[in-house]
């Protein structure tokens, strides 16, 4: 497998598209082992996509795109500003609250970062927020969006690791709230000199009135988790429900989805789904040799020879994911690392749900870190932010993610408290 990884990294370095780098790297295993059938290379990508739970991935992507054009986003922006606009650094605080609310709508960190950069970015710059700080805030807080259910990264981790997607979604609520609180605390410290949007706190009546407009988006994660918990939906069925739910809201309640918007959403969704499913299917070839070479067992023995302390093991894993995530797309890192790291952590008695949330949180951060962060490039492009300014301003935002991961490692109950109540 060493040659497999080396070929993959070399191809990535040379700029070969990720999906083809994964495929060609995985094929090296078959060239090394002449006793394996080459027809397996053709069969593996097909069988990888036959997993029923994976149907949830394209369905949630389509549902998120539908919700973004249904009018829900504009109403959530109004609610976020009503809740946080009276605080110091009101726009910055509002962006954190908006990311929290958008979790039930989008589930995509990249989509949320791009949307907030276009909507909130210009106003923040007008108020005097530094360009690098604005870009970092709008990109890193979108991690919250990806962790609040339904997050695609959790579907992928649950599918690859054979972990309950419903339990991961439930755990994502408390972890998402933890991240939001930590980022709001950071904003309260770093943006105190910036004036609030409003002179006084909005009244309860005003907040309830604005909440009423957004209630369909706010209730969606609740409906999702209740449906999974009580067996009304499987993970794939809840994805289909999400699409119907978003369509009905956009057409009959907010009346903002037109034929033109629907066709554009379908086009965007096909592009997004095609890219992700291609990567997932190619990863089957890459990961074929992992159980044959017994990499999880070897990794367990190697780390076991270094330490028996589960906290040190988790620290090493978090550092590994943070560094590798700088050079590898998040979904690929989840697909390739989960079969190796999950058995390792289980052997140390680490809760798989808490571990899954740590992986999804740290790996999602890779979208915001140089040199290959997609959200980073998107936000910097929209705001015309120099790369150097972004990197300098990103340090405290990266620390927040690492602090959250450390807290979940030390206190796994943060992730599992709702799971234990509902399951």
Secondary structure as a PSIPRED ss2 file (coil, helix, strand):
# PSIPRED VFORMAT (PSIPRED V4.0)

   1 X C   1.000  0.000  0.000
   2 X H   0.000  1.000  0.000
   3 X H   0.000  1.000  0.000
   4 X H   0.000  1.000  0.000
   5 X H   0.000  1.000  0.000
   6 X H   0.000  1.000  0.000
   7 X H   0.000  1.000  0.000
   8 X H   0.000  1.000  0.000
   9 X H   0.000  1.000  0.000
  10 X H   0.000  1.000  0.000
  11 X H   0.000  1.000  0.000
  12 X H   0.000  1.000  0.000
  13 X H   0.000  1.000  0.000
  14 X C   1.000  0.000  0.000
  15 X C   1.000  0.000  0.000
  16 X C   1.000  0.000  0.000
  17 X C   1.000  0.000  0.000
  18 X H   0.000  1.000  0.000
  19 X H   0.000  1.000  0.000
  20 X H   0.000  1.000  0.000
  21 X H   0.000  1.000  0.000
  22 X H   0.000  1.000  0.000
  23 X H   0.000  1.000  0.000
  24 X H   0.000  1.000  0.000
  25 X H   0.000  1.000  0.000
  26 X H   0.000  1.000  0.000
  27 X H   0.000  1.000  0.000
  28 X H   0.000  1.000  0.000
  29 X H   0.000  1.000  0.000
  30 X H   0.000  1.000  0.000
  31 X H   0.000  1.000  0.000
  32 X H   0.000  1.000  0.000
  33 X C   1.000  0.000  0.000
  34 X C   1.000  0.000  0.000
  35 X C   1.000  0.000  0.000
  36 X C   1.000  0.000  0.000
  37 X C   1.000  0.000  0.000
  38 X C   1.000  0.000  0.000
  39 X H   0.000  1.000  0.000
  40 X H   0.000  1.000  0.000
  41 X H   0.000  1.000  0.000
  42 X H   0.000  1.000  0.000
  43 X H   0.000  1.000  0.000
  44 X H   0.000  1.000  0.000
  45 X H   0.000  1.000  0.000
  46 X H   0.000  1.000  0.000
  47 X H   0.000  1.000  0.000
  48 X H   0.000  1.000  0.000
  49 X C   1.000  0.000  0.000
  50 X C   1.000  0.000  0.000
  51 X C   1.000  0.000  0.000
  52 X H   0.000  1.000  0.000
  53 X H   0.000  1.000  0.000
  54 X H   0.000  1.000  0.000
  55 X H   0.000  1.000  0.000
  56 X H   0.000  1.000  0.000
  57 X H   0.000  1.000  0.000
  58 X H   0.000  1.000  0.000
  59 X H   0.000  1.000  0.000
  60 X H   0.000  1.000  0.000
  61 X H   0.000  1.000  0.000
  62 X H   0.000  1.000  0.000
  63 X H   0.000  1.000  0.000
  64 X H   0.000  1.000  0.000
  65 X H   0.000  1.000  0.000
  66 X H   0.000  1.000  0.000
  67 X H   0.000  1.000  0.000
  68 X H   0.000  1.000  0.000
  69 X H   0.000  1.000  0.000
  70 X C   1.000  0.000  0.000
  71 X C   1.000  0.000  0.000
  72 X H   0.000  1.000  0.000
  73 X H   0.000  1.000  0.000
  74 X H   0.000  1.000  0.000
  75 X H   0.000  1.000  0.000
  76 X H   0.000  1.000  0.000
  77 X H   0.000  1.000  0.000
  78 X H   0.000  1.000  0.000
  79 X H   0.000  1.000  0.000
  80 X H   0.000  1.000  0.000
  81 X H   0.000  1.000  0.000
  82 X H   0.000  1.000  0.000
  83 X H   0.000  1.000  0.000
  84 X H   0.000  1.000  0.000
  85 X C   1.000  0.000  0.000
  86 X C   1.000  0.000  0.000
  87 X C   1.000  0.000  0.000
  88 X C   1.000  0.000  0.000
  89 X C   1.000  0.000  0.000
  90 X H   0.000  1.000  0.000
  91 X H   0.000  1.000  0.000
  92 X H   0.000  1.000  0.000
  93 X H   0.000  1.000  0.000
  94 X H   0.000  1.000  0.000
  95 X H   0.000  1.000  0.000
  96 X H   0.000  1.000  0.000
  97 X H   0.000  1.000  0.000
  98 X H   0.000  1.000  0.000
  99 X H   0.000  1.000  0.000
 100 X H   0.000  1.000  0.000
 101 X H   0.000  1.000  0.000
 102 X H   0.000  1.000  0.000
 103 X C   1.000  0.000  0.000
 104 X C   1.000  0.000  0.000
 105 X C   1.000  0.000  0.000
 106 X C   1.000  0.000  0.000
 107 X C   1.000  0.000  0.000
 108 X C   1.000  0.000  0.000
 109 X H   0.000  1.000  0.000
 110 X H   0.000  1.000  0.000
 111 X H   0.000  1.000  0.000
 112 X H   0.000  1.000  0.000
 113 X H   0.000  1.000  0.000
 114 X H   0.000  1.000  0.000
 115 X H   0.000  1.000  0.000
 116 X H   0.000  1.000  0.000
 117 X H   0.000  1.000  0.000
 118 X H   0.000  1.000  0.000
 119 X H   0.000  1.000  0.000
 120 X C   1.000  0.000  0.000
 121 X H   0.000  1.000  0.000
 122 X H   0.000  1.000  0.000
 123 X H   0.000  1.000  0.000
 124 X H   0.000  1.000  0.000
 125 X H   0.000  1.000  0.000
 126 X H   0.000  1.000  0.000
 127 X C   1.000  0.000  0.000
 128 X C   1.000  0.000  0.000
 129 X C   1.000  0.000  0.000
 130 X C   1.000  0.000  0.000
 131 X H   0.000  1.000  0.000
 132 X H   0.000  1.000  0.000
 133 X H   0.000  1.000  0.000
 134 X H   0.000  1.000  0.000
 135 X H   0.000  1.000  0.000
 136 X H   0.000  1.000  0.000
 137 X H   0.000  1.000  0.000
 138 X H   0.000  1.000  0.000
 139 X H   0.000  1.000  0.000
 140 X H   0.000  1.000  0.000
 141 X C   1.000  0.000  0.000
 142 X H   0.000  1.000  0.000
 143 X H   0.000  1.000  0.000
 144 X H   0.000  1.000  0.000
 145 X H   0.000  1.000  0.000
 146 X H   0.000  1.000  0.000
 147 X H   0.000  1.000  0.000
 148 X C   1.000  0.000  0.000
 149 X C   1.000  0.000  0.000
 150 X C   1.000  0.000  0.000
 151 X C   1.000  0.000  0.000
 152 X H   0.000  1.000  0.000
 153 X H   0.000  1.000  0.000
 154 X H   0.000  1.000  0.000
 155 X H   0.000  1.000  0.000
 156 X H   0.000  1.000  0.000
 157 X H   0.000  1.000  0.000
 158 X H   0.000  1.000  0.000
 159 X H   0.000  1.000  0.000
 160 X H   0.000  1.000  0.000
 161 X H   0.000  1.000  0.000
 162 X C   1.000  0.000  0.000
 163 X C   1.000  0.000  0.000
 164 X C   1.000  0.000  0.000
 165 X H   0.000  1.000  0.000
 166 X H   0.000  1.000  0.000
 167 X H   0.000  1.000  0.000
 168 X H   0.000  1.000  0.000
 169 X H   0.000  1.000  0.000
 170 X H   0.000  1.000  0.000
 171 X H   0.000  1.000  0.000
 172 X H   0.000  1.000  0.000
 173 X H   0.000  1.000  0.000
 174 X H   0.000  1.000  0.000
 175 X H   0.000  1.000  0.000
 176 X H   0.000  1.000  0.000
 177 X H   0.000  1.000  0.000
 178 X H   0.000  1.000  0.000
 179 X H   0.000  1.000  0.000
 180 X H   0.000  1.000  0.000
 181 X H   0.000  1.000  0.000
 182 X H   0.000  1.000  0.000
 183 X H   0.000  1.000  0.000
 184 X H   0.000  1.000  0.000
 185 X H   0.000  1.000  0.000
 186 X H   0.000  1.000  0.000
 187 X H   0.000  1.000  0.000
 188 X H   0.000  1.000  0.000
 189 X H   0.000  1.000  0.000
 190 X H   0.000  1.000  0.000
 191 X C   1.000  0.000  0.000
 192 X C   1.000  0.000  0.000
 193 X C   1.000  0.000  0.000
 194 X C   1.000  0.000  0.000
 195 X C   1.000  0.000  0.000
 196 X C   1.000  0.000  0.000
 197 X C   1.000  0.000  0.000
 198 X C   1.000  0.000  0.000
 199 X C   1.000  0.000  0.000
 200 X C   1.000  0.000  0.000
 201 X C   1.000  0.000  0.000
 202 X C   1.000  0.000  0.000
 203 X C   1.000  0.000  0.000
 204 X H   0.000  1.000  0.000
 205 X H   0.000  1.000  0.000
 206 X H   0.000  1.000  0.000
 207 X H   0.000  1.000  0.000
 208 X H   0.000  1.000  0.000
 209 X H   0.000  1.000  0.000
 210 X H   0.000  1.000  0.000
 211 X H   0.000  1.000  0.000
 212 X H   0.000  1.000  0.000
 213 X H   0.000  1.000  0.000
 214 X H   0.000  1.000  0.000
 215 X H   0.000  1.000  0.000
 216 X H   0.000  1.000  0.000
 217 X H   0.000  1.000  0.000
 218 X H   0.000  1.000  0.000
 219 X H   0.000  1.000  0.000
 220 X H   0.000  1.000  0.000
 221 X H   0.000  1.000  0.000
 222 X H   0.000  1.000  0.000
 223 X H   0.000  1.000  0.000
 224 X H   0.000  1.000  0.000
 225 X H   0.000  1.000  0.000
 226 X H   0.000  1.000  0.000
 227 X H   0.000  1.000  0.000
 228 X H   0.000  1.000  0.000
 229 X H   0.000  1.000  0.000
 230 X C   1.000  0.000  0.000
 231 X C   1.000  0.000  0.000
 232 X C   1.000  0.000  0.000
 233 X C   1.000  0.000  0.000
 234 X C   1.000  0.000  0.000
 235 X H   0.000  1.000  0.000
 236 X H   0.000  1.000  0.000
 237 X H   0.000  1.000  0.000
 238 X H   0.000  1.000  0.000
 239 X H   0.000  1.000  0.000
 240 X H   0.000  1.000  0.000
 241 X H   0.000  1.000  0.000
 242 X H   0.000  1.000  0.000
 243 X H   0.000  1.000  0.000
 244 X H   0.000  1.000  0.000
 245 X H   0.000  1.000  0.000
 246 X H   0.000  1.000  0.000
 247 X H   0.000  1.000  0.000
 248 X H   0.000  1.000  0.000
 249 X H   0.000  1.000  0.000
 250 X H   0.000  1.000  0.000
 251 X H   0.000  1.000  0.000
 252 X H   0.000  1.000  0.000
 253 X H   0.000  1.000  0.000
 254 X C   1.000  0.000  0.000
 255 X C   1.000  0.000  0.000
 256 X C   1.000  0.000  0.000
 257 X C   1.000  0.000  0.000
 258 X C   1.000  0.000  0.000
 259 X H   0.000  1.000  0.000
 260 X H   0.000  1.000  0.000
 261 X H   0.000  1.000  0.000
 262 X H   0.000  1.000  0.000
 263 X H   0.000  1.000  0.000
 264 X H   0.000  1.000  0.000
 265 X H   0.000  1.000  0.000
 266 X H   0.000  1.000  0.000
 267 X H   0.000  1.000  0.000
 268 X H   0.000  1.000  0.000
 269 X H   0.000  1.000  0.000
 270 X H   0.000  1.000  0.000
 271 X H   0.000  1.000  0.000
 272 X H   0.000  1.000  0.000
 273 X H   0.000  1.000  0.000
 274 X H   0.000  1.000  0.000
 275 X H   0.000  1.000  0.000
 276 X H   0.000  1.000  0.000
 277 X H   0.000  1.000  0.000
 278 X H   0.000  1.000  0.000
 279 X H   0.000  1.000  0.000
 280 X H   0.000  1.000  0.000
 281 X H   0.000  1.000  0.000
 282 X H   0.000  1.000  0.000
 283 X H   0.000  1.000  0.000
 284 X H   0.000  1.000  0.000
 285 X H   0.000  1.000  0.000
 286 X H   0.000  1.000  0.000
 287 X H   0.000  1.000  0.000
 288 X H   0.000  1.000  0.000
 289 X H   0.000  1.000  0.000
 290 X H   0.000  1.000  0.000
 291 X H   0.000  1.000  0.000
 292 X H   0.000  1.000  0.000
 293 X C   1.000  0.000  0.000
 294 X C   1.000  0.000  0.000
 295 X H   0.000  1.000  0.000
 296 X H   0.000  1.000  0.000
 297 X H   0.000  1.000  0.000
 298 X H   0.000  1.000  0.000
 299 X H   0.000  1.000  0.000
 300 X H   0.000  1.000  0.000
 301 X H   0.000  1.000  0.000
 302 X H   0.000  1.000  0.000
 303 X H   0.000  1.000  0.000
 304 X H   0.000  1.000  0.000
 305 X H   0.000  1.000  0.000
 306 X H   0.000  1.000  0.000
 307 X C   1.000  0.000  0.000
 308 X C   1.000  0.000  0.000
 309 X C   1.000  0.000  0.000
 310 X H   0.000  1.000  0.000
 311 X H   0.000  1.000  0.000
 312 X H   0.000  1.000  0.000
 313 X H   0.000  1.000  0.000
 314 X H   0.000  1.000  0.000
 315 X H   0.000  1.000  0.000
 316 X H   0.000  1.000  0.000
 317 X H   0.000  1.000  0.000
 318 X H   0.000  1.000  0.000
 319 X H   0.000  1.000  0.000
 320 X H   0.000  1.000  0.000
 321 X H   0.000  1.000  0.000
 322 X H   0.000  1.000  0.000
 323 X H   0.000  1.000  0.000
 324 X H   0.000  1.000  0.000
 325 X H   0.000  1.000  0.000
 326 X C   1.000  0.000  0.000
 327 X C   1.000  0.000  0.000
 328 X C   1.000  0.000  0.000
 329 X C   1.000  0.000  0.000
 330 X H   0.000  1.000  0.000
 331 X H   0.000  1.000  0.000
 332 X H   0.000  1.000  0.000
 333 X H   0.000  1.000  0.000
 334 X H   0.000  1.000  0.000
 335 X H   0.000  1.000  0.000
 336 X H   0.000  1.000  0.000
 337 X H   0.000  1.000  0.000
 338 X H   0.000  1.000  0.000
 339 X H   0.000  1.000  0.000
 340 X H   0.000  1.000  0.000
 341 X H   0.000  1.000  0.000
 342 X H   0.000  1.000  0.000
 343 X H   0.000  1.000  0.000
 344 X H   0.000  1.000  0.000
 345 X H   0.000  1.000  0.000
 346 X H   0.000  1.000  0.000
 347 X H   0.000  1.000  0.000
 348 X C   1.000  0.000  0.000
 349 X C   1.000  0.000  0.000
 350 X C   1.000  0.000  0.000
 351 X C   1.000  0.000  0.000
 352 X H   0.000  1.000  0.000
 353 X H   0.000  1.000  0.000
 354 X H   0.000  1.000  0.000
 355 X H   0.000  1.000  0.000
 356 X H   0.000  1.000  0.000
 357 X H   0.000  1.000  0.000
 358 X H   0.000  1.000  0.000
 359 X H   0.000  1.000  0.000
 360 X H   0.000  1.000  0.000
 361 X H   0.000  1.000  0.000
 362 X H   0.000  1.000  0.000
 363 X H   0.000  1.000  0.000
 364 X H   0.000  1.000  0.000
 365 X H   0.000  1.000  0.000
 366 X C   1.000  0.000  0.000
 367 X C   1.000  0.000  0.000
 368 X C   1.000  0.000  0.000
 369 X C   1.000  0.000  0.000
 370 X C   1.000  0.000  0.000
 371 X C   1.000  0.000  0.000
 372 X C   1.000  0.000  0.000
 373 X C   1.000  0.000  0.000
 374 X H   0.000  1.000  0.000
 375 X H   0.000  1.000  0.000
 376 X H   0.000  1.000  0.000
 377 X H   0.000  1.000  0.000
 378 X H   0.000  1.000  0.000
 379 X H   0.000  1.000  0.000
 380 X H   0.000  1.000  0.000
 381 X H   0.000  1.000  0.000
 382 X H   0.000  1.000  0.000
 383 X H   0.000  1.000  0.000
 384 X C   1.000  0.000  0.000
 385 X C   1.000  0.000  0.000
 386 X C   1.000  0.000  0.000
 387 X H   0.000  1.000  0.000
 388 X H   0.000  1.000  0.000
 389 X H   0.000  1.000  0.000
 390 X H   0.000  1.000  0.000
 391 X H   0.000  1.000  0.000
 392 X H   0.000  1.000  0.000
 393 X H   0.000  1.000  0.000
 394 X H   0.000  1.000  0.000
 395 X H   0.000  1.000  0.000
 396 X H   0.000  1.000  0.000
 397 X H   0.000  1.000  0.000
 398 X H   0.000  1.000  0.000
 399 X H   0.000  1.000  0.000
 400 X H   0.000  1.000  0.000
 401 X H   0.000  1.000  0.000
 402 X H   0.000  1.000  0.000
 403 X H   0.000  1.000  0.000
 404 X H   0.000  1.000  0.000
 405 X H   0.000  1.000  0.000
 406 X H   0.000  1.000  0.000
 407 X H   0.000  1.000  0.000
 408 X H   0.000  1.000  0.000
 409 X H   0.000  1.000  0.000
 410 X H   0.000  1.000  0.000
 411 X C   1.000  0.000  0.000
 412 X C   1.000  0.000  0.000
 413 X H   0.000  1.000  0.000
 414 X H   0.000  1.000  0.000
 415 X H   0.000  1.000  0.000
 416 X H   0.000  1.000  0.000
 417 X H   0.000  1.000  0.000
 418 X H   0.000  1.000  0.000
 419 X H   0.000  1.000  0.000
 420 X H   0.000  1.000  0.000
 421 X H   0.000  1.000  0.000
 422 X H   0.000  1.000  0.000
 423 X C   1.000  0.000  0.000
